[in-house]
């Protein structure tokens, strides 16, 4: 791609090499460890589901049993497969027997790795094929129905009640939405379990459960047939249950997942060791399932100044790109995040926003970039807010963004009404239609404001990546390089759930989804 910004792509290549070193350092740490949430995801992929008489999810019951017997380091797949060989029971029945106190996995004799994993292989292969089948379903539906043009029009529903979410989602699709995101209930990212069944009592959003995924998926498929295009479903694969939610989403054919460990570290105080391990397996699942991941760089600008700290967004995009590639996610499934969040009172702020968006598009040409609307400086003045969102839409179509999370004129007032979504969609469709080819028609003044700004941000991002590469990502996060938030390596929520892998540990789902051994 010829740069409209006169970017020096030797600097871009240098930034990518630094990101490789940073991400490889993280992966070297991740490779020798597992977590309780990774092992619960393994249980779910093996077919364990449901809750016990106290409402505790059976994957939690099994993993807590393994941890209490000092077996977790050997892995849920090894221990459950061995129990299947010895008892003839299915994984689900084994979980139920453990829950009832009639089965103790420590009391069993254990076979050799080759024998146990050989026995497990057909079960693991069937589970992987089910995920592959759901991906094939999506591809077939898109082939038949097609999709809306990019940027995809992305809207949220957040009632707390899955059945009311369906009503609002149907309305949004009728109005023209391409992606419907179901916002999670406040605080779910800090639950170390996944709620079960359909839910109607969320606060600020609806609990992410497999049944809720199924309900919304069915509703959007029905609406897709009605309006004649495939509608993508988005949810949140972040927090303390990242791999489990990825597995459930893969089984229920979700299409887009918010999937970024750095978001949880910075804004939910989740331990960085725990969530970076969880992120790897969750991204392997999402990559294999054909799910577009959305990263959370846009959130940095809610606590840091969007003009001064724009380079931190670019640096994080480079790191997230490399971490995603390690997990088998192609560039076409990387919804790298950024945002239109500068103070609207900055002179020429629109030009700076345009420079940032064009730079992201040129550096990540195949990624369906996720572009977030103004939120920080939305005041409740709906008329000014509507103009801010219009400028955001102009930048998006001009720079060929991939996923457009539509701004709401009532952003600073309340959760959007259906009418608010209608106005947001109408605004975007009007601008996108009238400016569709603008980016192909306009060039930027050499050495002008836009050129200078983009190259300044790239230089600053390169400097920051060099600092992070020297310290390693863990220490850099302790220093607060992103969003001005400092987090200790040993602090935060979830660290007790990290376990060193034992000599017999294997995750066959990881191996099959990545196509190679990942001990």
Buried (B, 14 or more C-beta within 10 A) or exposed (E): EEBBBEBBBEBBEBBBBBBBBBBEBBBEBBEEBBBBBBBBBBBBBBBBBBBBEEEBBBBBBBBBBBBEBEBBBBBBBBBBBBBBBBEEBBBBBBBBBBBEEEBEBEEBEBBEBEEBBEBBBEBBEEBBEEBBEBBEEBEEBBEEBEBBEBBBBBBBBBBBBBBBBBBBBBBBBBBBBBBBBBBBBEEBBBBBBBBBEBBBEBEBBBBBBBBBBBBBBEBBBEBBBEBEBBBBBBBBBBBBBBBBBBBBBBBBBBBBBBBBBBBBBBBBBBBBBBBBBBBBBBBBBBBBBBBBBBBBBBBBBBBBEBBEBBBBBBBBBBBBBBBBBBBBBEBEBBBBBBBBBBEBEEEEBBBBBBBBBBBBBBBBEEBBBBBBBBBBBBEEEBEBBBBBBBBBBBBBBBBBBBBBBBBBBBBBBEBBEBEBBBBBBEBBBEBBEEBEEBBEEEEBEEEEBBBBBBBBBBEBBBEBBBBBBEBBBBEBBBEEBBBEBEBEBEEBBBBEBBBEBBEBBBBBBBBBBBEEEBE
